[in-house]
Amino acid sequence: MIDAAFSRQRHREDLAARARRRRFLVPLIAAFLLTGAGLSLVWGFGGTAALAPSSTVAPRGAVSNEILETAKGLQVTQQQAVDQLQIVQDQLVAQKAETKKLSEQIAAVTEKLEALQESVASMPPPSTHALTPAAKSH
C-alpha cells in the first residue's frame, strides 16, 4: 500500500520534471535559432556599419555648412518661440487687468445692491387703511 502510493508520487514527480525540462528547452532552442538568424543577416549584409567604412563620406566643409545651417534654423525657430511667448505674456497681462477691472465693477454693484436691500428692509410696510377709502370712492 505504501509502496503503491510512493510509486504514484514518484510517477507524478517524473512527469512534472519532464514538463519543466520541456518548458526550458523550447525557449532555449528559440533563442539559439533567433541568434543564428540575426548573425546570418548581419553577416549576409556585409557586417555592421561600424566595421565597414562608408563609401559616401561627405567632405568636412559640407558637414560644417550643414551644421551652420541647422544652427541658424534652430536660432530662427528659437526666436519665433520667444516672440510667441512674449505675445502670450502680453495677452495674459491684459486679461489680468480686465479681470481686475471687472472684479471691481462687480464689487461696486454688489455694494449698491446691498444698500438698496437695506433701504427696502428699513421702509415701513404699506398701510392698508390708506388704500381702502380710495377704493370706496370709485
C-alpha positions in Angstrom: 0.0 0.0 0.0 2.7 2.4 0.9 4.7 1.1 -2.0 1.8 1.9 -4.4 1.4 5.5 -3.0 5.1 6.1 -3.2 5.1 4.8 -6.8 2.3 7.1 -7.8 4.0 10.1 -6.2 7.3 9.2 -7.9 5.5 9.0 -11.3 3.9 12.4 -10.8 7.3 13.9 -9.9 8.8 12.4 -13.0 6.0 13.9 -15.2 6.5 17.3 -13.5 10.3 17.2 -14.1 9.7 16.3 -17.8 7.3 19.2 -18.2 9.8 21.6 -16.6 12.5 20.4 -19.0 10.2 20.9 -22.0 9.3 24.4 -20.8 13.0 25.2 -20.5 14.1 23.5 -23.7 11.6 25.3 -26.1 12.7 28.9 -25.2 16.4 27.8 -25.3 16.0 26.4 -28.9 14.1 29.5 -30.0 16.8 31.8 -28.6 19.5 29.8 -30.5 17.5 30.0 -33.7 16.9 33.7 -33.4 20.5 34.4 -32.5 21.7 32.4 -35.5 19.2 34.1 -37.9 20.4 37.5 -36.6 24.0 36.7 -37.1 23.4 35.3 -40.5 21.6 38.5 -41.5 24.4 40.7 -40.2 27.0 38.6 -42.0 24.9 38.5 -45.2 24.7 42.2 -45.4 28.5 42.7 -45.0 28.8 43.2 -41.3 28.0 46.2 -39.3 28.3 49.8 -40.4 30.8 50.4 -37.7 33.2 47.9 -39.2 32.7 48.7 -42.8 33.7 52.3 -43.7 31.1 54.2 -45.7 31.9 54.9 -49.3 29.8 58.1 -49.2 31.8 60.2 -46.7 30.9 63.9 -47.0 33.8 66.4 -47.0 34.4 68.3 -43.8 33.3 71.6 -45.3 29.9 70.2 -46.3 29.3 68.9 -42.8 30.3 72.2 -41.3 27.9 74.1 -43.6 25.1 71.7 -42.7 25.8 72.2 -39.0 25.8 76.0 -39.5 22.6 75.9 -41.5 21.0 73.7 -38.8 22.2 76.1 -36.1 20.8 79.1 -38.0 17.4 77.3 -38.4 17.3 76.5 -34.7 18.1 80.1 -33.9 15.3 81.3 -36.1 12.9 78.8 -34.5 14.0 79.8 -31.0 13.4 83.5 -31.8 9.9 82.7 -33.1 9.2 80.8 -29.9 10.4 83.7 -27.8 8.2 86.2 -29.8 5.2 84.0 -29.4 5.8 83.7 -25.7 6.1 87.5 -25.4 2.7 87.8 -27.2 1.1 85.3 -24.8 2.6 87.1 -21.8 1.2 90.4 -23.0 -2.2 88.9 -23.5 -2.1 87.4 -20.0 -1.3 90.8 -18.5 -4.2 92.4 -20.4 -6.5 89.6 -19.2 -5.4 90.1 -15.6 -6.1 93.9 -15.9 -9.5 93.2 -17.4 -10.3 90.7 -14.7 -9.3 93.2 -12.0 -11.5 95.9 -13.6 -14.5 93.5 -13.9 -14.0 92.4 -10.3 -14.0 96.0 -9.0 -17.2 96.7 -11.0 -18.9 93.6 -9.5 -17.8 94.7 -6.0 -19.4 98.2 -6.7 -22.6 96.7 -8.0 -22.7 94.3 -5.0 -22.3 97.3 -2.6 -25.1 99.2 -4.3 -27.4 96.1 -4.2 -26.8 95.6 -0.5 -27.5 99.3 0.2 -30.7 99.0 -1.8 -31.7 95.9 0.1 -31.1 97.6 3.4 -33.2 100.7 2.4 -36.0 98.4 1.3 -35.8 96.5 4.5 -35.9 99.7 6.6 -39.0 101.1 4.8 -42.3 100.7 6.8 -44.8 98.3 5.4 -47.5 99.9 3.3 -50.6 100.9 5.2 -53.8 99.0 4.3 -56.0 101.8 5.7 -54.9 104.4 3.1 -55.9 102.2 0.2 -59.4 101.3 1.5 -61.0 104.9 1.2 -59.6 105.4 -2.2 -61.2 102.1 -3.4 -64.6 103.2 -2.0 -64.6 106.5 -3.9 -64.6 104.7 -7.3 
